[in-house]
């Protein structure tokens, strides 16, 4: 039977959204202080590894993680039963965006829209070039667009 662990400062088994200029603080309350606890995560790497909690008292652990990388990460709370590491069934998914994303004004470029046509339809296979888009860069800036 899994040992119960509760994430107290986030909704457990949910997604937390952060930007890479923030830090993630995870506070966990546990039912069996005799066990050791850790987080099994792919945080800041592409492979899973363990991260140890700071023990606050017998029933409370805390973890501070800097959001150095962007992406989608999972933190699984585990305990050691004296023989091996076991999952508690409690996890937290974290999505870290670059810090500039919330100020971004994005324009999705369709190269066909930048085709030089003297009337008539654009035929399949015909279309604009990146040079055609670059020629309109001042217009994008005037509109406040900062991400293409």
N, C-alpha and C positions, 0 to 999 in steps of 0.2 A: 504494500500500500504506500503510495507516494506521501512524502512529507509535505505539509501545506506551507506555502510561502506567499505572502501578499505584497504586491507592490503598492505602497501607500501614497505616493505622490503623483502617480499616473494611473489611468484606467488600465488594469492588467489585460493582457491578451488583445491589445488594440494597437493603433499606429500613432506615434508621436511625430509631429512635424517640427523640424528645427532648421536653422541655417548654419553654415559652417563658421560663423563668428560667435556661436553660442557654445555652451557646455551642457551636457546631459547629466543630471543628477538622478540617481535611482535609489530610493529608500525602500528597504524590504523588511517586513515583519515576519518572523519565523515562529513555528510552534515548538520546535525541539532545539533548544540551545546547545544540546550535547553534540549535534552534528556540525560539521564544517560546511560552509556554503561558498559558492562561486557563481560566476556568470560564464556561460559557454557562448561565445559570440564570434561573428565575423567582422566585428567593429574594426575599422581602419585597416583591414587586410582582406585578402580574397579567400583566406582559409579560416576555419574555426579554430579558436584557441581559448584558453581560460583566462579570466581576469578575476582577481581576488577582491572581495569586499573589504571595506574598513568596518570593523566591529564597533558599534556604538555602545551596546550593552548586550545582555544575554539574548534578547529577542529582536534586536534591531541592527541592521547592517546598512551601509551606505556605499555608493560608488559614484565617482565623478569621472566623466569621460569627456575630453575635449572633442569637438566636432571638426577634426582636421580634414577629413575626406567627405566628399559628397556621395550619395547613393542610398541604397536601402539595406539596412542592417537588422539583425535579429539578436536579441539578448534572451537567453534561456537560463532560468534560475535552477541550479543544481545543488544537491547535497551529497555528502559522503556518508554512507551507512556503515562505515568501518571496514568494508570490503572493496566497494567500488563506487564511482560517481553515478547518481541516479537523477533523472529529471523530476522536478516538482510538478510539472505541468503548467507552470506559470512562465509566460514569456512576454516580451515587449518588442514590437517592431518599430523601428525608427527610420524615418525618411529624412535625410539631410540634403537640403538644397544649397546651392551657392548663395552667398549673402546678397549678391546683386540682383537675384531673380525677381524680388518683389518690387523693385524699381524699374524693371525692364519693360520697354515697349517693343513688342516683337512684331515683325512683319514677315509673313511667310511668302517668299519669293517664288512665283511661277514664271520660269524663264519664257514661256510662250507669250506672257503678257508684255514682254519687252522686245518682241519681234518688230523689226522695222518693216511695215507693210504699207504700201501705197494704195490702200483700198483692197477689198476682197478678203477672203478667208485665209487663215493660216492652215496649211495642209499638214497632216500627220508627218512627223519626222522633221518638220521645220520648226524653228523656234529661236528665241533669243539666246544670247550668250552672256557669260559673266561680264564681259566687257560692256555689253548693253546695260546691265544692271549697275555697274560701276559708274557709267555715264550719268546715272540718276541719283548718285549718292547725296548730292547737296539737297535734293528734294526730300530724301529720307530724313536727313538731319533737320531740315526746316519743320518737318512734321513731328519731331521729337522721337523718332524711331532710333533705338540704340542697339537692337539685336536683329540680325537678319537670319 
